[in-house]
Amino acid sequence: MPRTYSEKFLLELSHGDPKSLGVRLGRLCVDANLPAVYVAAALEVSRMTIYGWFRGRGISEKKARVVEVFMDLVSKDMAEGVLPAKNIKDGKRYVESLLGITI
């Protein structure tokens, strides 16, 4: 079951390297209220990989391109008011609409 981001995690994220693609992804997902489990599904990685990226762990070049496209889509929808998701269910629906599948 998806959970919201913990205070401890949010504090760690706020101190992360702003140049790191994973940290920028984490901040965007928090701002967009997208749970890590659904972000993991969208990017075809595990939830633990997502949290590693959010904490600044490296992202392969191949995945970095996918992450950047995902971030562009989320940023655009943030600017247009589609996001942030109101709740976990809406976050799931949003990711499902991006993927065109049920997760």
C-alpha positions as CSV (number, residue, x, y, z in Angstrom):
1,M,0.0,0.0,0.0
2,P,1.4,3.4,-0.9
3,R,2.3,5.8,1.8
4,T,3.0,9.5,2.1
5,Y,6.6,10.7,2.4
6,S,7.8,10.7,6.0
7,E,9.1,13.8,7.8
8,K,12.5,12.2,8.1
9,F,12.7,11.6,4.3
10,L,11.5,15.1,3.5
11,L,14.2,16.5,5.7
12,E,16.9,14.3,4.0
13,L,15.5,15.4,0.6
14,S,15.7,19.1,1.5
15,H,19.4,18.6,2.3
16,G,20.1,16.6,-0.9
17,D,22.4,17.9,-3.7
18,P,20.2,20.1,-5.9
19,K,22.4,19.1,-8.9
20,S,21.5,15.5,-8.6
21,L,18.9,14.3,-11.1
22,G,17.5,11.9,-8.5
23,V,17.2,14.6,-5.8
24,R,15.4,16.9,-8.3
25,L,13.1,14.0,-9.2
26,G,12.4,13.4,-5.5
27,R,11.6,17.0,-4.9
28,L,9.3,17.1,-8.0
29,C,7.5,14.0,-6.9
30,V,6.9,15.4,-3.4
31,D,5.7,18.7,-4.8
32,A,3.4,16.8,-7.2
33,N,2.2,14.4,-4.4
34,L,3.1,11.3,-6.4
35,P,3.9,8.3,-4.2
36,A,7.2,6.6,-4.9
37,V,5.6,3.2,-5.6
38,Y,3.7,4.8,-8.6
39,V,6.8,6.7,-9.8
40,A,8.7,3.4,-9.7
41,A,6.0,1.7,-11.9
42,A,6.2,4.6,-14.4
43,L,10.0,4.4,-14.6
44,E,10.0,0.5,-14.5
45,V,12.3,0.2,-11.5
46,S,11.7,-0.8,-7.9
47,R,10.5,1.4,-5.1
48,M,13.8,1.0,-3.4
49,T,15.6,2.2,-6.5
50,I,13.4,5.3,-6.6
51,Y,14.3,6.1,-2.9
52,G,18.0,5.5,-3.7
53,W,17.7,8.0,-6.6
54,F,15.8,10.5,-4.4
55,R,18.8,10.2,-1.9
56,G,21.3,11.0,-4.7
57,R,22.3,7.6,-5.8
58,G,23.4,7.5,-9.5
59,I,21.1,6.9,-12.4
60,S,22.3,5.1,-15.5
61,E,22.4,7.2,-18.8
62,K,19.6,5.1,-20.3
63,K,17.3,5.6,-17.3
64,A,18.3,9.3,-16.9
65,R,16.7,10.0,-20.3
66,V,13.5,8.4,-19.2
67,V,13.6,10.2,-15.8
68,E,14.1,13.5,-17.6
69,V,11.1,12.9,-19.9
70,F,9.0,11.9,-16.9
71,M,10.1,15.1,-15.0
72,D,9.2,17.2,-18.0
73,L,5.7,15.7,-18.2
74,V,5.1,16.2,-14.4
75,S,6.5,19.7,-14.5
76,K,4.2,20.6,-17.4
77,D,1.2,19.2,-15.5
78,M,2.2,21.1,-12.4
79,A,2.3,24.3,-14.4
80,E,-1.1,23.6,-15.9
81,G,-2.7,22.8,-12.5
82,V,-3.2,19.1,-13.2
83,L,-0.9,18.3,-10.3
84,P,-0.3,18.2,-7.4
85,A,-2.5,15.1,-6.9
86,K,-5.1,15.7,-4.2
87,N,-4.5,12.3,-2.6
88,I,-2.8,8.9,-3.2
89,K,-5.6,7.6,-5.4
90,D,-5.3,10.6,-7.7
91,G,-1.6,10.1,-7.8
92,K,-2.1,6.6,-8.9
93,R,-4.7,7.6,-11.5
94,Y,-2.3,10.3,-12.9
95,V,0.5,7.8,-13.4
96,E,-1.9,5.3,-14.9
97,S,-3.0,7.9,-17.4
98,L,0.6,8.5,-18.4
99,L,1.3,4.8,-18.9
100,G,-2.1,3.9,-20.4
101,I,-2.4,0.9,-18.0
102,T,-3.7,0.0,-14.6
103,I,-1.1,-0.5,-11.9
